[in-house]
Amino acid sequence: GLLVVELDLNLNRQVSDKWSFKMTGRYAEYAEELQRATRHDFTPKIVKE
C-alpha cells in the first residue's frame, strides 16, 4: 500500500517543546507507557473530580 500524509514540522516542534521531551529525556518510561497503552487489554485511568 501507499501512505500519503502531510506533516506540519512546525507543529511537531511546538508540541515537542511544550511537552519538554528533550529536557526530561525519560525515553525508557515513554516507551514503556506507549507499549502499555497499545495492548489489547489496556484500560485507561479515568480521574474524576
Backbone hydrogen bonds, N-H to C=O, Kabsch-Sander energy under -0.5 kcal/mol:
donor,donor_aa,acceptor,acceptor_aa,energy
4,V,2,L,-0.6
5,V,3,L,-0.6
8,D,6,E,-0.5
9,L,7,L,-1.1
12,N,8,D,-2.3
13,R,9,L,-2.3
14,Q,10,N,-2.4
15,V,11,L,-2.6
16,S,12,N,-2.1
17,D,13,R,-2.6
18,K,14,Q,-2.6
19,W,15,V,-2.7
20,S,16,S,-0.6
21,F,16,S,-1.4
24,T,20,S,-2.4
25,G,21,F,-2.2
27,Y,25,G,-1.1
30,Y,26,R,-2.3
31,A,27,Y,-2.4
32,E,28,A,-2.1
33,E,29,E,-2.4
34,L,30,Y,-2.3
35,Q,31,A,-2.3
36,R,32,E,-2.2
37,A,33,E,-2.4
38,T,34,L,-1.3
39,R,36,R,-1.0
42,F,39,R,-1.2
46,I,44,P,-0.6
47,V,45,K,-0.6
48,K,46,I,-0.6
